[in-house]
Amino acid sequence: MLRSFEEVVKRAKELDQEITISVAAAQDKDVLLAIKSAQDMGLAKAILVGDADLIKPLMIEIGLSPEMSIIHEPDMSKVGLVAVSLIREGKAQVLMKGLLNSSDFLRAVLNGQEGLRTGRLLSHLACLEIPGEEKLVFLSDGGMNIAPTLAEKKDILINSLLALQNVGINCPNVAILTANEMVNPKMPATVDAQALVAMSDAGELLSCIIEGPIAMDVAMNPEAGKHKGITSKIAGKVDLFLVPNIETGNVASKVLIHFAKAQMAGIVLGATHPIVLTSRAETPKGKLYSMALACLAASGVQKGGQ
């Protein structure tokens, strides 16, 4: 169980192997501030890929060690592939987006010859620290895939389960969220939820305790299930929420951040190694937490868990 982001950072700092982050287009002050925090804490090292003439003044401004590795690549059409190549060559274990358009960044990740493809769909995994809750909760996919098909939901679920296993949650409780618990052909999300549970029962997924279709009130509160006459093994103990579409995940996370004052980190999964792709509006602390989560996930990849 991970109780807080401080615990995520602590565990990442205690990893047996050193993690290096490859930053694509590192000429971004907020990204470099997060890298500095990671370096100062002993969390990870970094290789900065981008325009050295823009990176070096920022490093001096924020007090980042001048000894940090820089690969000079001023061409924004090439910088993503250079950063990806460091992952492919084993020189770095986490990929991070800097001052680069997201579509260009992901194009480098998915490049057929030089990218980091695994054959699975790329998906976003959000991790939320919610005041009053005893542990961190994970949610997917509220950041990348708009209206995933059943096959795509299976990929999203496998991506998430691999990442949770890599961070130490070996048999997570998984809620396949829908509007209610009845399977209804007019509500495709409920049919997909039933199918995903059947896949788990057939051994097609990693170890987990999975329930669905299940509504958020039941997943969060055992009393809601009792009131509805529903018996649940995971109610009130969910580790991972699989949402039916991007709107559900996006709204759920933003409501928690705004009204419940939750803190969120996130990583992109489905490539050979974890990816940090945060919003430009994300704070340096939020970027740091995402980096720490990626470092934990990368440690499992190093051990053959991706």
Sequence and secondary structure as in RCSB ss.txt:
>XXXX:A:sequence
MLRSFEEVVKRAKELDQEITISVAAAQDKDVLLAIKSAQDMGLAKAILVGDADLIKPLMIEIGLSPEMSIIHEPD
MSKVGLVAVSLIREGKAQVLMKGLLNSSDFLRAVLNGQEGLRTGRLLSHLACLEIPGEEKLVFLSDGGMNIAPTL
AEKKDILINSLLALQNVGINCPNVAILTANEMVNPKMPATVDAQALVAMSDAGELLSCIIEGPIAMDVAMNPEAG
KHKGITSKIAGKVDLFLVPNIETGNVASKVLIHFAKAQMAGIVLGATHPIVLTSRAETPKGKLYSMALACLAASG
VQKGGQ
>XXXX:A:secstr
    HHHHHHHHHT SS  EEEEES   HHHHHHHHHHHHHTS EEEEEE HHHHHHHHHHHT  TTSEEEE   
TTTHHHHHHHHHHTTS SEEEE SS HHHHHHHHT TTTS   SS  EEEEEEE TT SS EEEESSSS SS  H
HHHHHHHHHHHHHHHHTT SS EEEEE SSSS  TTSHHHHHHHHHHHHHHTT S S EEEEEE HHHHH HHHH
HHHT   SSTT  SEEE SSHHHHHHHHHHHHHHS  EEEEEEESSSS EE   TTS HHHHHHHHHHHHHHHHH
HHTT  
